[in-house]
């Protein structure tokens, strides 16, 4: 179970709630719930630390390897912009999105985020998700298979909801950027537009009081 959680942190497209719920189910019979929660947290944080250190030590060199080619440059650039804008909040949100988690933590190491800051916010998110999923698996073992089916349904709904939230936030952010750029473009055009010249007849016109009869 520990190895599976570490590989999840390394970017394997497997939601962490699957091994966590399974671990809770397995210890629901005669195992230790606190020990399983602790094991889950260790596996999560070790996997996240490895991918963070990979970004910190190897950086862009890793993106040029066969492994790094699976991560597109556009995806990395988008993650960098979102990370620079939202910072620690983005680290915590990425914990719940399997496809975004590994890229985010790699970029965190790549951009020089202090490890203590990364592990603090990542740990806060892990301390919310890991105990909850392990407990639900443990509770399902106590209440029967129907409860386990409900837990799996909650897991799928949570993944869909988090993905929808991330997509919605991204769409709003892109729309905001587009509107701001359009507003700036219009403002610059208004400033650089040359003034309308006066009519030549008005420039040569003199006041009637200056004439003599």
C-alpha positions as CSV (number, residue, x, y, z in Angstrom):
1,X,0.0,0.0,0.0
2,X,2.9,2.4,0.8
3,X,4.5,1.7,-2.6
4,X,1.2,2.3,-4.4
5,X,0.7,5.7,-2.7
6,X,4.3,6.7,-3.6
7,X,3.8,5.9,-7.2
8,X,0.6,7.9,-7.2
9,X,2.7,10.9,-6.1
10,X,5.1,10.2,-9.0
11,X,2.4,10.9,-11.5
12,X,0.7,7.5,-12.0
13,X,-2.9,8.4,-13.2
14,X,-4.5,6.7,-10.2
15,X,-6.6,8.6,-7.7
16,X,-5.1,8.4,-4.3
17,X,-8.5,7.7,-2.8
18,X,-8.4,4.2,-4.4
19,X,-5.5,2.8,-2.3
20,X,-6.6,4.8,0.7
21,X,-10.1,3.4,0.7
22,X,-8.7,-0.1,0.0
23,X,-6.3,0.2,2.9
24,X,-9.1,1.3,5.2
25,X,-11.2,-1.6,4.1
26,X,-8.3,-4.1,4.7
27,X,-7.7,-2.9,8.3
28,X,-11.4,-2.7,9.0
29,X,-11.4,-6.3,10.1
30,X,-8.7,-6.6,12.6
31,X,-6.0,-3.9,11.7
32,X,-5.1,-0.6,13.2
33,X,-6.9,2.5,11.7
34,X,-4.4,5.0,13.1
35,X,-1.5,3.0,11.6
36,X,-3.1,2.9,8.2
37,X,-3.8,6.6,8.3
38,X,-0.1,7.3,9.2
39,X,1.1,4.9,6.4
40,X,-1.2,6.7,3.9
41,X,0.2,10.1,4.9
42,X,3.8,8.9,4.7
43,X,3.3,7.3,1.2
44,X,1.6,10.5,-0.1
45,X,4.3,12.9,1.2
46,X,7.2,10.7,0.1
47,X,5.9,10.5,-3.4
48,X,5.2,14.3,-3.5
49,X,8.7,15.0,-2.2
50,X,10.3,12.9,-4.9
51,X,8.6,14.7,-7.7
52,X,9.3,18.1,-6.1
53,X,13.0,17.2,-5.7
54,X,13.1,16.1,-9.3
55,X,12.0,19.5,-10.4
56,X,14.3,21.3,-8.0
57,X,17.5,19.3,-8.9
58,X,17.0,18.4,-12.5
59,X,14.6,21.2,-13.6
60,X,14.2,21.6,-17.4
61,X,16.8,18.9,-18.2
62,X,14.2,16.3,-17.1
63,X,11.7,17.7,-19.5
64,X,14.0,16.9,-22.4
65,X,14.2,13.2,-21.5
66,X,11.8,10.5,-22.7
67,X,9.9,10.7,-19.4
68,X,9.6,14.5,-19.6
69,X,8.2,14.4,-23.1
70,X,4.9,13.2,-21.7
71,X,4.5,16.7,-20.2
72,X,3.7,19.3,-22.8
73,X,5.4,22.7,-22.7
74,X,2.0,24.4,-22.8
75,X,0.9,22.5,-19.7
76,X,4.1,23.4,-17.9
77,X,3.7,27.1,-18.8
78,X,0.0,27.1,-17.8
79,X,1.0,25.5,-14.5
80,X,3.7,28.1,-13.9
81,X,1.4,31.0,-14.5
82,X,-1.4,29.5,-12.3
83,X,1.2,28.7,-9.6
84,X,2.7,32.2,-9.7
85,X,-0.8,33.7,-9.3
86,X,-2.3,31.5,-6.7
87,X,0.8,30.1,-4.9
88,X,0.2,27.8,-2.0
89,X,-3.5,27.6,-2.7
90,X,-2.7,26.0,-6.0
91,X,-0.6,23.4,-4.3
92,X,-3.4,22.4,-2.0
93,X,-6.0,22.3,-4.9
94,X,-3.7,20.2,-7.1
95,X,-3.6,17.5,-4.4
96,X,-7.2,16.5,-5.4
97,X,-6.6,16.4,-9.2
98,X,-4.6,13.3,-10.2
99,X,-3.6,14.6,-13.7
100,X,-2.5,18.0,-12.3
101,X,-0.8,17.0,-9.1
102,X,2.6,15.7,-10.4
103,X,3.0,18.6,-12.9
104,X,2.2,21.2,-10.2
105,X,4.7,19.7,-7.7
106,X,7.4,19.4,-10.4
107,X,6.9,23.1,-11.3
108,X,7.0,24.0,-7.6
109,X,10.5,22.5,-7.4
110,X,11.5,24.0,-10.8
111,X,10.5,27.5,-9.8
112,X,12.5,27.4,-6.5
113,X,9.7,27.2,-4.0
114,X,11.1,26.5,-0.5
115,X,10.6,22.9,0.5
116,X,9.2,23.8,3.9
117,X,6.5,25.9,2.3
118,X,5.7,23.1,-0.2
119,X,5.5,20.3,2.3
120,X,3.5,22.5,4.7
121,X,0.6,23.2,2.3
122,X,0.8,19.8,0.7
123,X,0.7,18.2,4.1
124,X,-2.3,20.3,5.1
125,X,-4.2,19.0,2.1
126,X,-3.0,15.5,2.7
127,X,-4.1,15.6,6.3
128,X,-7.6,16.4,5.1
129,X,-7.9,13.8,2.3
130,X,-6.0,10.8,3.6
131,X,-7.7,10.3,7.0
132,X,-11.1,10.9,5.4
133,X,-10.7,8.2,2.7
134,X,-9.1,5.7,5.0
135,X,-11.9,6.2,7.6
136,X,-14.5,5.8,4.9
137,X,-13.0,2.5,3.8
138,X,-12.7,1.3,7.4
139,X,-16.3,2.3,8.1
140,X,-17.5,0.5,4.9
141,X,-16.0,-2.7,6.2
142,X,-18.0,-2.3,9.4
143,X,-21.3,-1.6,7.6
144,X,-21.1,-4.0,4.7
145,X,-20.7,-4.0,0.9
146,X,-23.5,-1.5,0.2
147,X,-21.6,1.1,2.2
148,X,-18.5,0.3,0.2
149,X,-20.4,0.9,-3.0
150,X,-21.5,4.3,-1.7
151,X,-17.9,5.2,-0.8
152,X,-16.7,4.4,-4.3
153,X,-19.6,6.5,-5.7
154,X,-18.6,9.4,-3.4
155,X,-15.0,9.0,-4.6
156,X,-16.0,9.2,-8.3
157,X,-18.2,12.2,-7.6
158,X,-15.5,14.0,-5.7
159,X,-13.0,13.6,-8.6
160,X,-15.6,14.9,-11.1
161,X,-16.4,17.8,-8.9
162,X,-12.8,18.8,-8.4
163,X,-12.1,18.5,-12.1
164,X,-15.1,20.7,-12.9
165,X,-14.0,23.3,-10.3
166,X,-10.4,23.4,-11.8
167,X,-11.8,23.7,-15.3
168,X,-14.2,26.4,-14.3
169,X,-11.5,28.4,-12.5
170,X,-9.2,28.1,-15.5
171,X,-11.9,29.2,-17.9
172,X,-12.7,32.2,-15.8
173,X,-9.0,33.1,-15.5
174,X,-8.5,32.9,-19.3
175,X,-11.6,35.0,-19.9
176,X,-10.4,37.6,-17.4
177,X,-7.0,37.8,-19.1
178,X,-8.6,38.2,-22.5
179,X,-10.9,41.0,-21.3
180,X,-8.0,42.7,-19.6
181,X,-5.8,42.6,-22.7
182,X,-8.7,43.9,-24.9
183,X,-9.3,46.8,-22.4
184,X,-5.6,47.7,-22.4
185,X,-5.5,47.5,-26.2
186,X,-8.4,49.9,-26.5
187,X,-6.9,52.3,-24.0
188,X,-3.5,52.3,-25.9
189,X,-5.3,53.0,-29.1
190,X,-7.2,55.9,-27.6
191,X,-3.9,57.5,-26.3
192,X,-1.9,57.0,-29.5
193,X,-4.7,58.3,-31.8
194,X,-3.6,61.7,-33.4
195,X,-5.8,64.7,-32.6
196,X,-8.2,65.9,-35.3
197,X,-6.6,68.9,-37.1
198,X,-8.5,72.2,-37.1
199,X,-9.9,73.6,-40.3
200,X,-7.5,75.8,-42.2
201,X,-10.2,78.5,-42.6
202,X,-10.6,78.8,-38.8
203,X,-6.8,79.0,-38.3
204,X,-6.6,82.1,-40.6
205,X,-9.7,83.7,-39.3
206,X,-9.1,86.9,-37.4
207,X,-11.5,88.7,-35.1
208,X,-13.7,91.4,-36.7
209,X,-12.6,94.0,-34.2
210,X,-9.1,94.1,-35.7
211,X,-10.4,95.4,-39.1
212,X,-10.7,99.1,-39.9
213,X,-13.4,100.6,-42.2
